Amino acid sequence: MIVERLEGLVLYVRQGCHLCEHFLVELSVDLGPAVEHLKVQDVDGDADLAVRFGLRVPVLELDGTVLCEAVYDGTRVRQALGL
């Protein structure tokens, strides 16, 4: 089931980021209803994350490995999740 594959998948975003919103829409197309289980983390809500990512958002990680940054790479994400 796709929901189990989403464990370890985190999308780092920033409020008001158009790129982040667009990225999430594209990701939603691939994940479908399972996108509700995606962990979305606002980097500005955590000082360490704000320093770690700076302006580098959106960033999608799976188990700590960056799958894509700034631009959604659907092929890579689908392959990593086995979709």
MOPAC internal coordinates of N, CA, C and O (Angstrom, degrees):
PM7 1SCF
backbone

  N    0.0000 0     0.00 0     0.00 0    0    0    0
  C    1.4604 1     0.00 0     0.00 0    1    0    0
  C    1.5314 1   109.26 1     0.00 0    2    1    0
  O    1.2310 1   120.33 1   -38.36 1    3    2    1
  N    1.3056 1   116.98 1   141.64 1    3    2    1
  C    1.4665 1   121.78 1  -174.83 1    5    3    2
  C    1.5273 1   112.88 1   -63.69 1    6    5    3
  O    1.2310 1   119.76 1   148.57 1    7    6    5
  N    1.3266 1   118.06 1   -31.43 1    7    6    5
  C    1.4695 1   120.75 1  -177.51 1    9    7    6
  C    1.5270 1   110.09 1   -59.33 1   10    9    7
  O    1.2310 1   119.84 1   138.45 1   11   10    9
  N    1.3346 1   117.90 1   -41.55 1   11   10    9
  C    1.4644 1   120.50 1   179.13 1   13   11   10
  C    1.5174 1   111.15 1   -65.08 1   14   13   11
  O    1.2310 1   120.16 1   147.20 1   15   14   13
  N    1.3227 1   117.29 1   -32.80 1   15   14   13
  C    1.4627 1   120.63 1   179.31 1   17   15   14
  C    1.5266 1   111.59 1   -69.05 1   18   17   15
  O    1.2310 1   120.38 1   159.89 1   19   18   17
  N    1.3184 1   116.88 1   -20.11 1   19   18   17
  C    1.4658 1   120.30 1  -178.07 1   21   19   18
  C    1.5280 1   112.76 1   -80.61 1   22   21   19
  O    1.2310 1   120.24 1   168.94 1   23   22   21
  N    1.3243 1   117.15 1   -11.06 1   23   22   21
  C    1.4618 1   118.49 1   176.16 1   25   23   22
  C    1.5203 1   107.79 1   -60.82 1   26   25   23
  O    1.2310 1   120.29 1   -48.88 1   27   26   25
  N    1.2955 1   117.06 1   131.12 1   27   26   25
  C    1.4537 1   120.86 1  -178.60 1   29   27   26
  C    1.5161 1   113.76 1    89.78 1   30   29   27
  O    1.2310 1   120.15 1   175.31 1   31   30   29
  N    1.3392 1   117.33 1    -4.69 1   31   30   29
  C    1.4644 1   121.35 1   178.39 1   33   31   30
  C    1.5192 1   108.47 1   -93.67 1   34   33   31
  O    1.2310 1   120.79 1   -57.06 1   35   34   33
  N    1.3335 1   116.10 1   122.94 1   35   34   33
  C    1.4666 1   121.45 1  -177.82 1   37   35   34
  C    1.5221 1   108.86 1  -132.70 1   38   37   35
  O    1.2310 1   121.44 1   -47.17 1   39   38   37
  N    1.3277 1   114.85 1   132.83 1   39   38   37
  C    1.4595 1   120.82 1   175.29 1   41   39   38
  C    1.5241 1   107.55 1  -108.70 1   42   41   39
  O    1.2310 1   120.95 1   -63.67 1   43   42   41
  N    1.3276 1   115.79 1   116.33 1   43   42   41
  C    1.4654 1   121.87 1   178.36 1   45   43   42
  C    1.5198 1   108.57 1   -91.89 1   46   45   43
  O    1.2310 1   121.12 1   -52.64 1   47   46   45
  N    1.3239 1   115.47 1   127.36 1   47   46   45
  C    1.4632 1   122.17 1  -174.67 1   49   47   46
  C    1.5255 1   110.30 1  -136.66 1   50   49   47
  O    1.2310 1   122.08 1    -2.28 1   51   50   49
  N    1.3115 1   113.61 1   177.72 1   51   50   49
  C    1.4663 1   121.71 1   174.29 1   53   51   50
  C    1.5269 1   106.14 1  -137.21 1   54   53   51
  O    1.2310 1   120.06 1   -42.13 1   55   54   53
  N    1.3216 1   117.49 1   137.87 1   55   54   53
  C    1.4623 1   122.26 1   178.15 1   57   55   54
  C    1.5223 1   110.27 1   -58.08 1   58   57   55
  O    1.2310 1   120.87 1   -42.73 1   59   58   57
  N    1.3272 1   115.94 1   137.27 1   59   58   57
  C    1.4625 1   121.36 1   177.29 1   61   59   58
  C    1.5150 1   114.19 1    79.51 1   62   61   59
  O    1.2310 1   120.05 1  -170.72 1   63   62   61
  N    1.3209 1   117.51 1     9.28 1   63   62   61
  C    1.4658 1   122.30 1  -178.42 1   65   63   62
  C    1.5343 1   108.62 1   -89.27 1   66   65   63
  O    1.2310 1   120.35 1   -67.96 1   67   66   65
  N    1.3493 1   116.93 1   112.04 1   67   66   65
  C    1.4696 1   120.77 1  -179.50 1   69   67   66
  C    1.5279 1   110.86 1   -63.08 1   70   69   67
  O    1.2310 1   120.83 1   141.12 1   71   70   69
  N    1.3177 1   116.02 1   -38.88 1   71   70   69
  C    1.4601 1   120.95 1   179.66 1   73   71   70
  C    1.5310 1   110.49 1   -62.26 1   74   73   71
  O    1.2310 1   120.82 1   139.81 1   75   74   73
  N    1.3302 1   116.03 1   -40.19 1   75   74   73
  C    1.4677 1   121.14 1   178.48 1   77   75   74
  C    1.5242 1   110.88 1   -63.63 1   78   77   75
  O    1.2310 1   120.69 1   137.43 1   79   78   77
  N    1.3117 1   116.29 1   -42.57 1   79   78   77
  C    1.4639 1   120.60 1  -179.84 1   81   79   78
  C    1.5225 1   110.85 1   -64.41 1   82   81   79
  O    1.2310 1   120.49 1   136.20 1   83   82   81
  N    1.3149 1   116.66 1   -43.80 1   83   82   81
  C    1.4624 1   121.42 1   179.33 1   85   83   82
  C    1.5357 1   110.47 1   -64.38 1   86   85   83
  O    1.2310 1   120.68 1   137.56 1   87   86   85
  N    1.3207 1   116.31 1   -42.44 1   87   86   85
  C    1.4616 1   122.55 1   178.69 1   89   87   86
  C    1.5289 1   109.83 1   -58.37 1   90   89   87
  O    1.2310 1   120.39 1   134.61 1   91   90   89
  N    1.3251 1   116.86 1   -45.39 1   91   90   89
  C    1.4592 1   121.44 1  -179.00 1   93   91   90
  C    1.5302 1   111.51 1   -64.87 1   94   93   91
  O    1.2310 1   120.05 1   142.52 1   95   94   93
  N    1.3181 1   117.52 1   -37.48 1   95   94   93
  C    1.4666 1   121.04 1   177.13 1   97   95   94
  C    1.5257 1   109.69 1   -62.37 1   98   97   95
  O    1.2310 1   120.14 1   133.38 1   99   98   97
  N    1.3272 1   117.33 1   -46.62 1   99   98   97
  C    1.4654 1   120.86 1   179.84 1  101   99   98
  C    1.5299 1   110.91 1   -63.90 1  102  101   99
  O    1.2310 1   120.13 1   138.78 1  103  102  101
  N    1.3123 1   117.36 1   -41.22 1  103  102  101
  C    1.4603 1   121.77 1   177.97 1  105  103  102
  C    1.5255 1   110.36 1   -63.43 1  106  105  103
  O    1.2310 1   120.43 1   141.81 1  107  106  105
  N    1.3130 1   116.79 1   -38.19 1  107  106  105
  C    1.4651 1   121.69 1   179.42 1  109  107  106
  C    1.5219 1   112.41 1   -62.05 1  110  109  107
  O    1.2310 1   120.47 1   147.10 1  111  110  109
  N    1.3192 1   116.71 1   -32.90 1  111  110  109
  C    1.4657 1   120.62 1   178.06 1  113  111  110
  C    1.5273 1   109.54 1   -61.88 1  114  113  111
  O    1.2310 1   120.31 1   137.46 1  115  114  113
  N    1.3304 1   117.01 1   -42.54 1  115  114  113
  C    1.4653 1   120.95 1  -179.57 1  117  115  114
  C    1.5271 1   112.62 1   -75.02 1  118  117  115
  O    1.2310 1   120.16 1   142.62 1  119  118  117
  N    1.3162 1   117.30 1   -37.38 1  119  118  117
  C    1.4643 1   120.39 1  -175.08 1  121  119  118
  C    1.5196 1   113.24 1   -87.37 1  122  121  119
  O    1.2310 1   120.22 1   158.49 1  123  122  121
  N    1.3198 1   117.18 1   -21.51 1  123  122  121
  C    1.4600 1   120.37 1  -177.52 1  125  123  122
  C    1.5252 1   110.79 1    61.10 1  126  125  123
  O    1.2310 1   119.99 1    35.55 1  127  126  125
  N    1.3249 1   117.63 1  -144.45 1  127  126  125
  C    1.4661 1   121.19 1  -177.80 1  129  127  126
  C    1.5350 1   113.70 1   -60.84 1  130  129  127
  O    1.2310 1   120.58 1   158.31 1  131  130  129
  N    1.3252 1   116.50 1   -21.69 1  131  130  129
  C    1.4736 1   119.92 1   179.94 1  133  131  130
  C    1.5258 1   112.05 1   -65.59 1  134  133  131
  O    1.2310 1   120.24 1   165.67 1  135  134  133
  N    1.3278 1   117.15 1   -14.33 1  135  134  133
  C    1.4705 1   120.13 1   179.75 1  137  135  134
  C    1.5359 1   110.90 1   -59.11 1  138  137  135
  O    1.2310 1   120.74 1   156.79 1  139  138  137
  N    1.3324 1   116.19 1   -23.21 1  139  138  137
  C    1.4731 1   120.66 1   177.65 1  141  139  138
  C    1.5250 1   111.68 1   -60.71 1  142  141  139
  O    1.2310 1   120.13 1   158.50 1  143  142  141
  N    1.3339 1   117.35 1   -21.50 1  143  142  141
  C    1.4606 1   122.10 1  -178.23 1  145  143  142
  C    1.5296 1   112.87 1   -95.51 1  146  145  143
  O    1.2310 1   120.68 1   178.93 1  147  146  145
  N    1.3136 1   116.31 1    -1.07 1  147  146  145
  C    1.4624 1   121.43 1  -179.88 1  149  147  146
  C    1.5226 1   109.96 1   -70.17 1  150  149  147
  O    1.2310 1   120.62 1   -44.33 1  151  150  149
  N    1.3222 1   116.42 1   135.67 1  151  150  149
  C    1.4649 1   120.38 1   175.21 1  153  151  150
  C    1.5283 1   107.17 1   -84.76 1  154  153  151
  O    1.2310 1   120.98 1   -61.11 1  155  154  153
  N    1.3244 1   115.74 1   118.89 1  155  154  153
  C    1.4615 1   122.09 1   177.54 1  157  155  154
  C    1.5205 1   106.77 1  -112.16 1  158  157  155
  O    1.2310 1   120.63 1   -57.18 1  159  158  157
  N    1.3223 1   116.41 1   122.82 1  159  158  157
  C    1.4612 1   122.32 1  -175.02 1  161  159  158
  C    1.5193 1   110.28 1  -117.35 1  162  161  159
  O    1.2310 1   120.65 1   -58.78 1  163  162  161
  N    1.3260 1   116.35 1   121.22 1  163  162  161
  C    1.4666 1   121.37 1   175.96 1  165  163  162
  C    1.5254 1   107.60 1   -80.20 1  166  165  163
  O    1.2310 1   120.36 1   -62.49 1  167  166  165
  N    1.3254 1   116.93 1   117.51 1  167  166  165
  C    1.4650 1   120.70 1  -175.71 1  169  167  166
  C    1.5233 1   112.36 1   -66.81 1  170  169  167
  O    1.2310 1   120.11 1   155.62 1  171  170  169
  N    1.3220 1   117.39 1   -24.38 1  171  170  169
  C    1.4633 1   119.31 1  -179.34 1  173  171  170
  C    1.5234 1   112.65 1   -76.66 1  174  173  171
  O    1.2310 1   120.15 1   169.94 1  175  174  173
  N    1.3353 1   117.31 1   -10.06 1  175  174  173
  C    1.4541 1   121.05 1   178.48 1  177  175  174
  C    1.5131 1   113.15 1   -85.00 1  178  177  175
  O    1.2310 1   120.15 1   177.90 1  179  178  177
  N    1.3267 1   117.32 1    -2.10 1  179  178  177
  C    1.4550 1   122.43 1  -177.35 1  181  179  178
  C    1.5255 1   107.97 1  -143.12 1  182  181  179
  O    1.2310 1   120.28 1   -60.47 1  183  182  181
  N    1.3268 1   117.07 1   119.53 1  183  182  181
  C    1.4653 1   121.48 1  -175.90 1  185  183  182
  C    1.5265 1   111.95 1   -58.29 1  186  185  183
  O    1.2310 1   119.84 1   139.81 1  187  186  185
  N    1.3227 1   117.92 1   -40.19 1  187  186  185
  C    1.4641 1   120.82 1   179.84 1  189  187  186
  C    1.5272 1   111.60 1   -64.56 1  190  189  187
  O    1.2310 1   120.98 1   138.49 1  191  190  189
  N    1.3282 1   115.74 1   -41.51 1  191  190  189
  C    1.4655 1   119.32 1   178.41 1  193  191  190
  C    1.5291 1   111.16 1   -67.76 1  194  193  191
  O    1.2310 1   120.61 1   141.56 1  195  194  193
  N    1.3219 1   116.44 1   -38.44 1  195  194  193
  C    1.4659 1   120.28 1   178.66 1  197  195  194
  C    1.5249 1   110.51 1   -60.26 1  198  197  195
  O    1.2310 1   120.41 1   138.97 1  199  198  197
  N    1.3267 1   116.82 1   -41.03 1  199  198  197
  C    1.4685 1   120.92 1   177.80 1  201  199  198
  C    1.5228 1   110.12 1   -70.68 1  202  201  199
  O    1.2310 1   120.40 1   135.95 1  203  202  201
  N    1.3288 1   116.85 1   -44.05 1  203  202  201
  C    1.4651 1   121.36 1  -177.22 1  205  203  202
  C    1.5308 1   112.20 1   -61.30 1  206  205  203
  O    1.2310 1   120.34 1   136.66 1  207  206  205
  N    1.3248 1   116.95 1   -43.34 1  207  206  205
  C    1.4525 1   120.12 1  -175.04 1  209  207  206
  C    1.5199 1   114.18 1   -98.18 1  210  209  207
  O    1.2310 1   119.84 1   154.45 1  211  210  209
  N    1.3236 1   117.91 1   -25.55 1  211  210  209
  C    1.4548 1   119.25 1  -178.84 1  213  211  210
  C    1.5140 1   110.29 1    52.36 1  214  213  211
  O    1.2310 1   120.64 1    57.56 1  215  214  213
  N    1.3091 1   116.39 1  -122.44 1  215  214  213
  C    1.4687 1   121.68 1   179.01 1  217  215  214
  C    1.5295 1   112.00 1   -94.38 1  218  217  215
  O    1.2310 1   120.19 1  -175.87 1  219  218  217
  N    1.3328 1   117.25 1     4.13 1  219  218  217
  C    1.4776 1   121.98 1  -177.03 1  221  219  218
  C    1.5285 1   111.39 1   -81.23 1  222  221  219
  O    1.2310 1   119.72 1  -111.89 1  223  222  221
  N    1.2837 1   118.15 1    68.11 1  223  222  221
  C    1.4592 1   121.80 1   174.21 1  225  223  222
  C    1.5146 1   108.05 1  -132.67 1  226  225  223
  O    1.2310 1   119.60 1   -27.17 1  227  226  225
  N    1.3015 1   118.37 1   152.83 1  227  226  225
  C    1.4518 1   128.81 1    -2.21 1  229  227  226
  C    1.5309 1   111.99 1   -75.21 1  230  229  227
  O    1.2310 1   121.58 1   -27.66 1  231  230  229
  N    1.3226 1   114.59 1   152.34 1  231  230  229
  C    1.4591 1   122.00 1   174.86 1  233  231  230
  C    1.5284 1   106.95 1  -133.12 1  234  233  231
  O    1.2310 1   120.84 1   -50.69 1  235  234  233
  N    1.3249 1   116.00 1   129.31 1  235  234  233
  C    1.4570 1   121.39 1   177.77 1  237  235  234
  C    1.5193 1   108.12 1  -110.44 1  238  237  235
  O    1.2310 1   120.95 1   -57.62 1  239  238  237
  N    1.3404 1   115.79 1   122.38 1  239  238  237
  C    1.4530 1   121.58 1   179.82 1  241  239  238
  C    1.5244 1   110.34 1  -119.27 1  242  241  239
  O    1.2310 1   121.39 1   -33.21 1  243  242  241
  N    1.3149 1   114.95 1   146.79 1  243  242  241
  C    1.4577 1   122.15 1   172.01 1  245  243  242
  C    1.5155 1   106.73 1  -123.78 1  246  245  243
  O    1.2310 1   120.93 1   -65.18 1  247  246  245
  N    1.3220 1   115.83 1   114.82 1  247  246  245
  C    1.4695 1   122.00 1  -178.55 1  249  247  246
  C    1.5186 1   111.91 1    52.35 1  250  249  247
  O    1.2310 1   120.63 1  -139.45 1  251  250  249
  N    1.3389 1   116.41 1    40.55 1  251  250  249
  C    1.4596 1   121.66 1   176.25 1  253  251  250
  C    1.5131 1   115.38 1    85.17 1  254  253  251
  O    1.2310 1   119.62 1   176.31 1  255  254  253
  N    1.3244 1   118.33 1    -3.69 1  255  254  253
  C    1.4627 1   122.36 1   178.79 1  257  255  254
  C    1.5191 1   108.91 1  -101.54 1  258  257  255
  O    1.2310 1   120.61 1   -51.81 1  259  258  257
  N    1.3235 1   116.44 1   128.19 1  259  258  257
  C    1.4638 1   120.88 1  -179.87 1  261  259  258
  C    1.5246 1   109.29 1   -70.20 1  262  261  259
  O    1.2310 1   121.13 1   -56.74 1  263  262  261
  N    1.3380 1   115.45 1   123.26 1  263  262  261
  C    1.4682 1   121.24 1   175.07 1  265  263  262
  C    1.5196 1   110.49 1   -89.92 1  266  265  263
  O    1.2310 1   120.79 1   138.68 1  267  266  265
  N    1.3233 1   116.09 1   -41.32 1  267  266  265
  C    1.4579 1   119.85 1   176.96 1  269  267  266
  C    1.5200 1   109.56 1  -160.44 1  270  269  267
  O    1.2310 1   122.51 1   -23.89 1  271  270  269
  N    1.3098 1   112.81 1   156.11 1  271  270  269
  C    1.4639 1   120.92 1  -176.63 1  273  271  270
  C    1.5177 1   108.70 1  -140.04 1  274  273  271
  O    1.2310 1   120.75 1   -47.92 1  275  274  273
  N    1.3152 1   116.18 1   132.08 1  275  274  273
  C    1.4738 1   124.49 1   178.19 1  277  275  274
  C    1.5214 1   112.76 1    72.65 1  278  277  275
  O    1.2310 1   119.72 1   129.36 1  279  278  277
  N    1.3208 1   118.15 1   -50.64 1  279  278  277
  C    1.4602 1   122.53 1  -178.05 1  281  279  278
  C    1.5246 1   108.67 1  -118.08 1  282  281  279
  O    1.2310 1   120.50 1   -47.41 1  283  282  281
  N    1.3186 1   116.65 1   132.59 1  283  282  281
  C    1.4561 1   121.70 1  -179.21 1  285  283  282
  C    1.5298 1   110.73 1   -71.20 1  286  285  283
  O    1.2310 1   120.77 1   -51.97 1  287  286  285
  N    1.3209 1   116.14 1   128.03 1  287  286  285
  C    1.4575 1   122.67 1   177.45 1  289  287  286
  C    1.5240 1   107.67 1  -111.17 1  290  289  287
  O    1.2310 1   120.86 1   -93.39 1  291  290  289
  N    1.3211 1   115.96 1    86.61 1  291  290  289
  C    1.4544 1   121.97 1  -175.32 1  293  291  290
  C    1.5155 1   113.21 1   -58.37 1  294  293  291
  O    1.2310 1   120.09 1   140.35 1  295  294  293
  N    1.3223 1   117.44 1   -39.65 1  295  294  293
  C    1.4594 1   120.71 1  -179.97 1  297  295  294
  C    1.5256 1   110.44 1   -60.73 1  298  297  295
  O    1.2310 1   120.38 1   133.36 1  299  298  297
  N    1.3033 1   116.88 1   -46.64 1  299  298  297
  C    1.4683 1   120.88 1  -179.19 1  301  299  298
  C    1.5228 1   111.65 1   -65.41 1  302  301  299
  O    1.2310 1   120.34 1   138.93 1  303  302  301
  N    1.3234 1   116.95 1   -41.07 1  303  302  301
  C    1.4629 1   121.38 1  -178.99 1  305  303  302
  C    1.5309 1   109.80 1   -66.27 1  306  305  303
  O    1.2310 1   120.25 1   132.03 1  307  306  305
  N    1.3228 1   117.13 1   -47.97 1  307  306  305
  C    1.4649 1   120.39 1   179.52 1  309  307  306
  C    1.5241 1   111.14 1   -60.26 1  310  309  307
  O    1.2310 1   120.54 1   139.53 1  311  310  309
  N    1.3086 1   116.58 1   -40.47 1  311  310  309
  C    1.4640 1   120.39 1   178.94 1  313  311  310
  C    1.5261 1   110.52 1   -65.96 1  314  313  311
  O    1.2310 1   119.80 1   135.19 1  315  314  313
  N    1.3138 1   117.98 1   -44.81 1  315  314  313
  C    1.4640 1   121.75 1  -179.05 1  317  315  314
  C    1.5295 1   111.84 1   -63.49 1  318  317  315
  O    1.2310 1   120.67 1   146.05 1  319  318  317
  N    1.3405 1   116.33 1   -33.95 1  319  318  317
  C    1.4593 1   120.78 1  -178.99 1  321  319  318
  C    1.5267 1   112.97 1   -91.76 1  322  321  319
  O    1.2310 1   120.72 1   175.76 1  323  322  321
  N    1.3143 1   116.23 1    -4.24 1  323  322  321
  C    1.4526 1   120.20 1  -179.79 1  325  323  322
  C    1.5170 1   113.60 1    68.53 1  326  325  323
  O    1.2310 1   120.78 1  -143.70 1  327  326  325
  N    1.3311 1   116.11 1    36.30 1  327  326  325
  C    1.4718 1   120.59 1  -179.48 1  329  327  326
  C    1.5188 1   111.30 1   -92.46 1  330  329  327
  O    1.2310 1   120.10 1   180.00 1  331  330  329

